[in-house]
Amino acid sequence: MEKNMEEVLKKAEVLIEALPYIQKFNRKIIVVKYGGSAMSNEELQKNVIKDVTLLKLVGFKPIIVHGGGKEISRWVGKVGKEAKFINGLRVTDSETMEIAEMVLNKVNKSLVSMVQELGVSAVGISGKDAGLLKVEKKYSNGEDIGYVGEVTNVNPDVLYDLLEKDFLPIVAPIGMDDNFDTFNINADDAACAIAKAVGADKLVFLTDIEGLYKDINDPASFISRITAEDADKLINDGFIGGGMLPKLNNCTSAIKNGVNRVHILDGRVPHSLLLEIFTNKGVGTAIVASDED
């Protein structure tokens, strides 16, 4: 009986610790970029969707922006093509674009189903819907990589309408250019552009690493909190490389454009999203505008 009471009290303490955060972020928009390994395991998928659904039910206004790179590569392989990347960006010819759009829409609707199963109304859209994401052709260091788009404009009206009607929007990163051609968009770029456009209070990247390290080979160099200015210094001083470089650039860009806080979390850790947002210590890296935040 005593042991049971201890467990119950621990649960109460957790809820009390979460209370100020629930109060602070009530009715605030949070954009969650969801991709990487956290999407490849059904159990992890369900955990992430449960977390986002809980955020919705306690008063947040979440928007999910999802990727699907691994799944796209799998389907590209199924039709006998080889996935090709230049500087980390998928080379996307017209056939690959067709596959990418089909796969991303499939992923989109499976996430909608998971949210619906938990009793929350979700609507899946792509950046083509209502002109949400307008793009121009993106080049990689001057190289033509096909139908890969750089976001030039975001029309957030459809997202505002969905949030106002209490839906949870789930966005596939596909956009159109001025000629109404379809382009694949890096999901990090899409999430960052959307977070800026809707004035999100938080932007969360669920990734395949624990967060930000000054030296990726030194676990003691983990950074749990950093200002956008100090993050820019790390970039300029050459500490950040590989796939983390564009991600961190997106983070600092979001902060400079009015997003209050950006989080980099390990999506492979069950419920990392809740732990980061609702506990004092957190589990990932938070990027803030200034030390006072």
C-alpha positions, 0 to 999 in steps of 0.5 A, spaced: 500 500 500 505 504 501 509 503 495 503 504 491 502 511 495 509 513 493 508 511 486 501 515 486 505 521 489 510 521 484 505 521 478 502 527 482 509 531 482 510 530 475 503 533 473 505 539 478 511 540 475 508 540 468 502 545 470 506 552 469 508 550 462 501 548 461 499 555 463 504 558 459 503 555 453 496 555 453 493 556 446 500 557 443 502 554 436 508 549 436 511 546 430 513 539 430 518 537 425 517 529 425 522 525 421 528 520 421 529 514 425 523 516 429 518 514 423 521 508 421 519 504 428 511 503 429 512 503 436 516 510 436 511 513 431 505 511 436 509 515 442 510 521 438 503 522 436 501 520 443 505 526 445 503 531 440 496 529 441 497 530 449 500 537 447 493 538 443 489 536 449 492 540 454 491 547 450 497 547 445 496 548 438 500 543 435 502 543 427 506 537 425 511 537 419 513 530 417 518 528 412 519 521 409 526 520 406 527 513 408 520 511 405 521 515 399 528 511 398 525 504 399 520 506 394 525 509 389 529 502 390 522 498 389 522 501 382 529 499 380 532 506 381 537 508 385 537 514 390 542 519 389 544 525 393 548 531 392 550 535 399 545 531 403 539 533 398 536 528 394 536 529 386 529 529 384 528 527 377 520 527 375 519 520 376 522 520 383 518 526 384 512 522 383 514 517 387 516 522 393 509 525 392 505 518 393 509 516 399 509 523 403 501 523 402 501 515 404 505 517 410 501 523 411 494 520 411 497 514 416 499 520 421 492 522 420 489 515 422 494 515 428 491 522 431 484 520 429 485 513 433 487 517 439 480 521 439 483 528 436 481 531 429 487 531 424 487 534 417 492 532 413 495 537 407 501 538 403 504 545 401 500 545 395 493 546 398 491 553 398 498 555 396 501 554 403 508 553 400 510 557 394 517 555 392 523 556 387 528 551 384 533 550 389 540 548 387 546 545 391 552 549 390 550 551 383 548 544 381 542 542 378 538 537 383 531 537 379 525 538 383 527 540 389 524 547 392 526 552 396 520 556 400 519 563 398 513 564 401 508 561 406 500 562 406 498 560 413 491 562 412 489 554 411 493 553 418 490 558 422 483 556 419 484 549 421 487 551 428 481 555 429 476 550 428 480 545 433 483 541 428 491 538 428 494 540 421 499 535 419 503 537 413 507 534 407 513 538 405 511 539 397 510 545 394 509 549 387 512 554 383 510 560 379 508 555 373 505 550 378 510 545 378 511 540 384 517 540 388 519 536 394 522 540 400 526 539 405 522 537 411 526 541 416 526 547 411 518 547 411 517 546 418 522 552 419 518 556 414 511 555 417 514 556 424 516 563 422 509 564 418 505 562 423 509 566 429 510 559 433 512 560 440 516 553 439 519 549 433 521 542 435 526 538 431 525 530 432 532 528 430 537 522 430 541 525 435 540 527 443 541 534 441 547 539 440 554 538 441 560 543 441 564 536 439 560 531 436 566 526 439 566 528 446 559 527 450 561 532 455 560 537 450 553 537 450 549 543 450 542 543 453 541 551 452 544 556 447 542 563 445 542 564 437 548 568 437 552 563 440 549 558 436 551 562 430 558 563 433 559 555 433 557 555 426 562 560 424 568 557 428 567 551 424 564 547 430 558 544 427 558 540 420 555 535 416 547 534 417 547 538 423 549 545 420 543 546 415 539 544 421 542 549 426 542 554 421 534 553 420 534 554 428 537 560 429 533 563 423 527 561 426 529 565 432 531 571 429 524 571 425 520 571 432 520 564 434 521 564 441 524 557 442 527 552 438 528 545 441 533 539 438 531 532 441 532 525 440 526 522 436 528 515 438 527 516 446 520 515 448 516 521 450 522 526 449 517 531 446 513 531 453 520 531 457 523 537 454 517 541 454 514 539 461 520 538 465 525 543 468 531 539 466 529 537 459 532 532 455 535 536 448 538 542 446 534 549 447 536 555 442 533 561 445 533 568 443 537 571 449 540 569 456 534 572 459 529 567 456 
